């Protein structure tokens, strides 16, 4: 196995946990002398999309995103294999947290702020994550939140890797904005990530998805409901002027032009709303 080749290179390396294969990567939790406990990812086949995913994290200091400690390669049977050591976040996914129920308001607000800060930073770099969802958010044991998996992120400064002719663009149904699954490249920017943040925060506060019920017959119904259903308004304790629910609803607007003009503006709006809450 390839992990054996790395143990030869790093004799002190100890495998703590082996994860199920993840796309083009083998993933392990390991203990090392140099970095302590970290994630080890061995890349099956380096292609341009994976290289871009690595570059986004490695070349930019993005708050709330696990840092890459080392990237290198090794030879096995005459073939070059790439690997990386990545910061390990001790915690669980937001999906697992949701199985126990919604977050309290303080936790939801911390998550909200953290996601907006990350997306505002990505926006300044010309990057759209395109896959913000509970599976890609780690709730650390120290109470912080981290955004992971830039596998389908798009760098607006580089040529798109997705064919223009495809009918549906990269996204996760139920969390992706309409412009992603209807795939209008000209409308894809950080406001697509704002839509996904709205969905996640709605789910965090109310314990239910704003559009889908889980009983949808197929993807077409999920897309239809995402593009047409108006999320129900609920009273949030302390949100006496309905400013918080108003911001969340605005993030989830179907039309791009009806969402905040930028992630930075959405973050500023969030801080304004925070001052109106009685908590």
C-alpha positions in Angstrom: 0.0 0.0 0.0 1.1 3.6 -0.7 0.9 4.5 3.0 3.7 2.0 3.6 5.9 4.0 1.3 5.3 7.1 3.3 6.1 5.3 6.6 9.4 4.4 5.0 9.9 8.2 4.4 8.6 9.2 7.9 9.5 6.3 10.2 7.8 7.9 13.2 4.5 8.2 11.3 1.6 6.4 13.0 -1.8 5.9 11.4 -4.6 6.6 13.9 -7.5 6.3 11.6 -8.2 5.3 8.0 -11.1 7.1 6.3 -13.2 5.9 3.4 -11.7 6.8 0.0 -12.6 10.4 -0.8 -12.8 11.1 -4.6 -9.2 11.3 -5.8 -7.6 10.9 -2.4 -6.8 8.4 0.3 -7.3 10.0 3.7 -5.7 9.2 7.0 -5.5 10.7 10.5 -1.8 10.3 11.5 0.6 11.3 14.3 3.9 12.7 13.2 7.0 14.0 14.9 7.0 17.2 12.8 3.4 18.3 13.0 1.7 16.2 15.7 -1.7 14.9 14.8 -2.7 15.9 11.3 -4.6 14.7 8.3 -2.7 12.9 5.6 -4.1 12.9 2.1 -2.5 10.8 -0.7 -3.7 11.9 -4.1 -4.5 9.2 -6.6 -4.1 11.3 -9.6 -3.1 14.9 -9.7 -5.2 16.9 -12.1 -5.8 20.6 -12.6 -8.9 20.7 -10.4 -7.1 19.1 -7.5 -4.1 21.3 -8.0 -6.4 24.4 -7.9 -8.1 23.1 -4.7 -4.7 22.8 -3.1 -3.5 26.1 -4.4 -6.5 27.9 -3.0 -5.7 26.7 0.6 -1.9 26.7 0.3 -1.4 30.1 -1.3 -3.9 32.1 0.8 -4.3 32.7 4.5 -8.1 32.0 4.8 -9.6 32.3 8.3 -11.6 29.3 9.3 -10.0 26.9 6.8 -7.6 24.1 7.9 -4.0 25.0 6.9 -1.7 22.8 4.8 1.5 21.9 6.6 3.5 20.3 3.9 3.0 19.2 0.2 5.4 16.8 -1.4 5.6 13.6 -3.5 7.2 10.2 -3.6 7.9 7.5 -6.2 6.2 4.1 -6.2 6.7 1.6 -9.0 8.1 4.4 -11.1 5.0 6.6 -10.6 5.0 9.9 -8.8 2.4 10.2 -6.1 1.6 13.5 -4.3 0.6 13.8 -0.7 -0.1 16.5 1.9 -0.3 17.0 5.6 -3.2 19.2 6.6 -4.2 20.7 10.0 -6.5 18.4 11.9 -9.6 19.9 13.4 -10.8 17.9 16.4 -14.5 17.9 16.1 -17.5 16.7 14.1 -19.4 17.8 11.0 -22.3 20.0 11.3 -24.4 17.2 9.8 -23.6 15.1 12.8 -24.4 17.9 15.1 -27.8 18.5 13.4 -28.7 14.9 14.1 -29.0 15.9 17.8 -31.1 19.0 17.0 -30.6 22.7 16.0 -27.9 25.0 17.4 -28.7 27.5 20.1 -28.8 31.1 19.0 -25.3 32.0 20.2 -23.8 29.0 18.4 -25.8 29.9 15.2 -24.6 33.5 15.3 -21.0 32.4 15.7 -21.4 30.0 12.8 -23.1 32.8 10.7 -20.2 35.2 11.4 -17.5 32.7 10.7 -19.0 31.6 7.4 -19.5 35.3 6.3 -15.9 36.1 7.2 -14.6 33.1 5.2 -16.7 34.0 2.1 -15.7 37.7 2.3 -12.1 36.6 2.3 -12.7 34.3 -0.6 -14.5 37.0 -2.4 -11.5 39.3 -2.2 -9.5 36.5 -3.8 -12.0 35.9 -6.6 -12.9 32.5 -5.3 -16.4 30.9 -5.0 -16.6 27.8 -2.8 -19.8 26.5 -4.4 -20.3 23.7 -1.8 -21.1 25.2 1.6 -23.2 22.7 3.4 -23.3 20.9 6.8 -21.0 18.1 5.6 -18.3 20.6 4.8 -18.4 22.4 8.1 -16.5 21.1 11.1 -17.6 22.0 14.6 -14.4 22.0 16.6 -14.4 21.0 20.2 -13.2 24.4 21.1 -16.4 25.9 19.8 -15.1 27.3 16.5 -16.2 26.3 13.0 -14.1 25.4 10.0 -15.0 25.2 6.3 -13.5 22.4 4.4 -13.4 20.8 0.9 -12.6 23.2 -1.9 -13.0 20.4 -4.4 -15.5 22.2 -6.7 -14.4 25.8 -5.8 -14.1 28.1 -8.7 -11.4 30.7 -9.1 -13.0 33.5 -11.1 -9.6 34.7 -12.2 -8.8 31.4 -14.0 -10.5 29.6 -16.9 -13.5 27.5 -15.8 -12.8 23.8 -15.8 -16.5 23.0 -16.3 -17.8 22.8 -19.9 -20.1 25.7 -20.6 -22.5 23.4 -22.4 -23.3 21.2 -19.3 -26.9 21.5 -18.1 -26.1 21.4 -14.4 -23.1 23.0 -12.8 -21.1 21.6 -9.7 -23.1 22.0 -6.5 -24.9 20.0 -3.8 -28.7 19.9 -4.4 -30.6 21.6 -1.6 -27.7 23.9 -0.8 -26.6 25.2 -4.2 -28.0 28.5 -5.4 -30.3 28.3 -8.5 -27.6 29.9 -10.7 -25.4 26.9 -9.9 -27.8 24.1 -10.9 -29.2 26.2 -13.8 -25.5 26.9 -14.6 -25.4 30.4 -15.7 -21.6 31.1 -15.5 -22.1 34.9 -15.9 -24.1 35.0 -12.6 -21.8 32.9 -10.5 -19.9 34.8 -7.8 -19.7 35.0 -4.0 -23.5 35.6 -3.8 -23.9 31.9 -4.7 -22.1 31.2 -1.4 -24.3 33.6 0.4 -27.3 31.6 -0.7 -25.8 28.4 0.8 -24.9 30.2 4.0 -28.6 31.3 4.3 -29.7 27.7 4.0 -27.2 26.4 6.5 -28.1 29.1 9.1 -31.8 28.7 8.6 -31.3 24.9 9.3 -29.0 25.7 12.3 -31.6 27.9 14.0 -34.9 26.2 13.1 -33.8 22.6 12.8 -35.3 22.1 9.4 -34.3 22.7 5.8 -35.9 25.8 4.3 -36.8 24.2 0.9 -36.7 20.4 1.0 -38.5 17.9 3.2 -36.5 14.7 2.5 -39.5 13.2 0.7 -38.7 14.6 -2.7 -39.0 12.0 -5.5 -35.9 12.9 -7.3 -33.3 15.6 -7.9 -35.6 17.5 -10.3 -38.1 18.0 -7.4 -35.2 19.2 -5.1 -34.1 21.7 -7.8 -37.7 22.8 -8.4 -38.4 23.4 -4.7 -35.1 25.2 -4.2 -36.0 27.5 -7.1 -39.6 28.1 -6.1 -40.3 27.6 -2.4 -40.3 30.6 -0.1 -38.9 29.6 3.3 -41.4 30.0 6.2 -40.8 32.9 8.5 -40.3 32.0 12.1 -39.9 34.1 15.2 -36.3 34.0 16.5 -36.2 34.8 20.3 -34.5 38.2 20.7 -35.0 39.2 17.1 -37.8 41.6 18.0 -37.4 43.7 14.9 -37.2 40.6 12.6 -33.8 41.9 11.4 -32.0 38.6 11.7 -34.7 36.5 9.9 -34.8 39.3 7.3 -31.1 38.9 6.6 -31.3 35.1 6.4 -34.3 35.4 4.0 -32.4 37.9 1.8 -29.4 35.6 1.5 -31.8 32.9 0.2 -33.4 35.0 -2.5 -33.8 33.1 -5.8 -32.6 36.0 -8.0 -28.9 36.9 -7.5 -29.7 40.6 -7.8 -31.9 40.4 -4.7 -29.2 39.1 -2.4 -26.6 41.5 -0.8 -24.3 42.9 -3.5 -21.2 41.3 -1.9 -20.1 39.0 0.9 -18.5 42.0 2.5 -21.8 43.9 2.5 -23.5 40.9 3.9 -21.0 40.8 6.8 -21.5 44.5 7.5 -25.2 43.9 7.5 -24.8 41.0 9.9 -22.9 43.2 12.4 -25.7 45.8 12.1 -28.3 43.2 12.8 -26.3 41.9 15.8 -26.7 45.2 17.5 -30.5 45.0 17.2 -30.8 41.6 18.9 -31.9 41.3 22.6 -29.7 38.4 23.7 
